[in-house]
Structure formats: structure tokens, C-alpha cells
Amino acid sequence: MGRTLRLTGLVVGDEPSAWAEMGLPVVGDHLTVGGVTVRLVGADGPRGILGWELDPRIDHAVDGLAPATAGDRQQDPDATATGRGYAVVALDHLVVATPDVERTSAAIIALGIEPRRTIDAARGDEGFRYRFWKLGTSLLELIGPIAPAGDGPAVFAGLAFTVPDLRVFAGVTGAPQAAVQPGREIATVRTAELDISVPVAFLTPRPPRGEAAREDDQPVRAGR
């Protein structure tokens, strides 16, 4: 039986005020949802998702996916996030893009965790592979071409949050659409307008267990 790893934190190069404007429950320089703390370190330096924190801790880069540094890590992960009052349930998906799915998969599997599911699908004229791992309350969604397309590193490529009602985010998202996962809806945040450097999508909750047994392991297509 494989090891259990939990995603407990992310570091993002954005201003906290931008994420509060998006409607997420920011407190100070961070937000905590579903046991995952996102630390917002400002927009003056590198942008995007800068690192992740896993439990048990991984202190090395995983095929280019950097760990959060000691200076980046949120020091109060149990803080209660209230923000603008929107009841964000969880960080549903962390999306990672790679030019070589099998290479990046091998690096993740070397951590001791086995993938849950692999899906091959067409995007335009190209074939893409999606592979999923469970990281506590979140899913890691790895996406890349079926045939390797270079030797560049894997990169953090997007986030999807579970929210109970997409209508409260109507001012910052596009129109809700049916998600790939049956019984769910998805709306993509207009991140460029808010100066947010991470593609973000909001998803309605998963159907009760048994109604859609494994449909949570489906591409979210956040920001793509």
C-alpha cells in the first residue's frame, strides 16, 4: 500500500487584496480552506504558484515543482479565514502541467504515492494525458501531451476551488458551465482583470458518494 501525502500549503506571488477581491476568504496574507493554506507573498517578485507544502514534508523539488521555503511557509495554518463571508469548501484541484507526463509521474510516484486514474483525451488536434493523485482533501491533476514534447520542468498551472454556490462569484467569473464531472458546474475567474497570476476556477460540490463513484478524477480545465 502506498504512502499518504497531504497538500497543506501553497505560496503564490499575488497581492492578498486581489484574492480578497476575487471573493476568497483572505485573512492578512493568507487563506485557509479544507486544510490547505495559501500564502500570498505579493506581486513585486516572481508571480504564479511558487511552491507547495506537503505532509510529510518534502524538501526537494519534484521534477521542477519547488517546495515552499522556510521563509515562505505560513506560520499560523490554523487561523480561521472569514474574508468576505463566502463559504469556500476546499481546494478541489491543483493542476500541474508537464511536457513529459511519464517523467513527471515517475517523480511523483517516487514520493510513495500511486495515481488514482489516467485519462487520455483530445484537445484540438492533439492528444493529452491527464493523471490524478489524491493529496488529502485535494486532487493533483497532472496534464501533458501523450507523447513527450520536450525536457522542460513540470510547472504549477492552476487551481480549482469547491464553492457551494457559483452565483455569489458572478461578478468575477464567466458564465457557469457544465463541468466534465457529472452533476457539477464550473466557472472560470477573470484573473487578468484582477491581476491574479494563477488560473482559477470555481466548482460546485461533488455529488453524494455513490451517485458518481469516480467522476471527481476528471480534468477541470481550469483557465485553459
C-alpha positions in Angstrom: 0.0 0.0 0.0 1.3 3.4 -0.9 2.3 6.3 1.3 -0.2 9.0 2.2 0.7 12.6 1.4 -1.4 15.7 2.1 -1.2 19.0 0.4 -1.1 21.5 3.3 0.1 24.8 1.7 0.9 26.8 -1.4 2.9 30.0 -1.9 1.6 32.4 -4.5 3.1 35.6 -5.9 0.0 37.7 -5.8 -1.4 40.5 -3.6 -3.7 39.4 -0.8 -6.1 42.2 -1.8 -6.5 40.7 -5.3 -7.6 37.4 -3.9 -9.9 39.1 -1.5 -11.5 40.9 -4.5 -11.9 37.5 -6.2 -14.1 36.6 -3.2 -11.9 34.1 -1.4 -11.7 34.2 2.4 -8.4 36.1 2.8 -7.1 36.9 6.3 -4.0 39.0 6.4 -1.6 37.5 3.9 -3.3 34.1 3.6 -6.4 32.0 3.2 -7.1 28.5 4.6 -9.7 26.2 3.1 -10.1 22.5 3.5 -6.8 22.2 5.4 -4.8 23.9 2.7 -3.2 27.3 3.5 -2.4 29.6 0.5 0.2 32.3 1.4 0.1 35.4 -0.7 3.5 37.0 -0.8 2.9 40.0 -3.0 3.3 40.9 -6.7 6.7 42.6 -6.5 8.6 39.4 -7.1 8.0 36.2 -9.0 4.4 35.5 -9.9 2.3 32.4 -10.0 2.4 29.4 -7.7 5.9 29.5 -6.3 6.0 26.4 -4.1 3.9 23.7 -2.3 4.0 22.2 1.1 3.2 18.5 1.7 2.8 16.5 4.9 5.0 14.6 5.5 7.3 17.4 4.3 9.2 17.1 1.0 12.3 19.3 1.0 13.3 18.9 -2.6 11.9 19.9 -6.0 9.7 17.2 -7.6 10.6 17.4 -11.4 10.7 21.2 -11.1 7.8 21.6 -8.5 9.5 23.5 -5.8 8.8 23.1 -2.0 7.8 26.2 0.0 10.9 27.6 1.7 11.1 28.2 5.4 10.5 32.0 4.8 7.5 31.3 2.6 5.6 29.0 4.8 2.6 30.3 6.7 3.3 30.4 10.4 -0.4 30.1 11.5 -2.0 27.4 9.4 -4.9 27.0 11.8 -6.1 30.6 11.5 -9.8 31.0 10.9 -10.4 32.6 7.5 -13.5 34.7 7.2 -12.8 37.2 4.4 -15.9 38.4 2.6 -18.0 35.5 4.0 -18.1 33.2 1.0 -18.2 29.6 2.2 -15.4 28.2 0.2 -15.4 24.4 0.9 -12.0 23.2 -0.3 -9.1 23.4 -2.8 -10.6 20.9 -5.2 -7.7 20.5 -7.7 -4.1 21.6 -8.0 -3.2 21.5 -11.7 0.3 20.7 -12.9 1.5 20.9 -16.5 4.4 19.0 -17.9 5.9 18.3 -21.3 6.6 14.7 -20.3 3.8 13.1 -18.3 5.6 9.8 -17.7 8.8 11.5 -16.4 6.8 13.7 -14.0 4.6 10.8 -13.0 7.7 8.8 -12.1 9.0 11.7 -9.9 5.6 11.9 -8.1 5.4 8.1 -7.7 8.9 8.1 -6.2 7.4 10.0 -3.3 5.5 6.8 -2.4 2.0 7.7 -3.8 0.3 5.9 -6.6 -2.0 7.6 -9.1 -5.7 7.1 -8.9 -6.6 7.4 -12.6 -5.3 8.2 -16.1 -7.4 9.7 -18.9 -6.3 10.2 -22.5 -8.3 12.8 -24.4 -8.1 15.1 -27.4 -7.7 18.8 -27.2 -8.0 20.2 -30.7 -5.8 18.1 -33.0 -3.5 16.9 -30.1 -3.8 14.1 -27.6 -3.3 14.9 -23.9 -2.9 12.7 -20.9 -4.4 13.5 -17.5 -3.3 11.7 -14.4 -4.6 12.1 -10.8 -3.3 11.7 -7.3 -5.1 12.2 -4.0 -3.4 14.7 -1.7 -5.5 14.8 1.4 -8.6 16.9 0.6 -7.3 17.9 -2.8 -6.5 16.2 -6.1 -3.3 16.7 -8.0 -4.2 16.8 -11.7 -1.2 16.3 -14.0 -1.6 17.2 -17.7 0.7 16.9 -20.7 0.9 15.6 -24.2 0.6 11.8 -24.6 3.9 11.8 -26.5 6.7 13.7 -24.7 7.2 17.2 -26.1 10.5 18.4 -24.6 12.6 18.2 -21.5 11.3 21.3 -19.6 10.3 21.0 -15.9 6.8 20.5 -14.6 5.0 23.7 -13.5 2.1 24.6 -11.3 -0.6 25.6 -13.7 -3.9 26.3 -11.9 -6.3 25.9 -9.1 -9.9 24.9 -8.7 -11.9 25.6 -5.5 -15.1 24.0 -4.4 -17.8 26.5 -3.6 -21.4 25.9 -2.6 -23.0 28.5 -5.0 -21.4 29.9 -8.1 -23.8 32.8 -8.2 -22.0 34.7 -5.4 -19.0 34.9 -7.7 -20.8 36.1 -10.8 -19.0 39.5 -10.7 -15.6 37.9 -11.2 -16.2 34.8 -13.3 -17.5 33.9 -16.7 -20.9 32.2 -17.0 -21.2 28.8 -15.3 -20.9 25.8 -17.5 -21.5 22.1 -17.0 -18.2 20.6 -15.7 -16.6 17.4 -17.0 -17.5 15.8 -13.7 -21.2 14.8 -13.9 -23.5 16.8 -11.6 -21.1 19.7 -11.2 -20.8 23.2 -12.6 -17.7 25.2 -13.2 -16.9 28.9 -13.7 -13.6 30.4 -14.6 -12.3 33.5 -12.8 -11.4 36.5 -14.9 -8.0 36.6 -13.4 -6.4 39.1 -15.8 -8.9 41.8 -14.7 -7.9 41.2 -11.0 -4.1 41.0 -11.6 -4.1 37.4 -10.3 -1.3 35.3 -11.8 -2.8 31.9 -11.3 -5.6 30.4 -13.5 -8.5 29.8 -11.0 -11.8 28.0 -11.5 -14.7 27.5 -9.1 -16.6 24.2 -8.9 -19.8 23.2 -7.2 -19.5 20.4 -4.7 -19.2 16.7 -5.8 -22.5 14.7 -5.8 -23.0 12.5 -2.8 -20.8 9.4 -2.8 -22.3 6.6 -4.8 -24.0 8.9 -7.3 -20.8 9.4 -9.3 -18.3 7.0 -7.9 -15.1 8.2 -9.5 -16.1 11.2 -11.5 -14.0 13.5 -9.3 -10.9 12.2 -11.1 -11.8 14.2 -14.3 -10.0 17.2 -15.9 -11.1 20.5 -14.5 -9.7 22.5 -17.5 -9.1 25.4 -15.1 -8.0 28.5 -17.0 -7.3 26.5 -20.2 
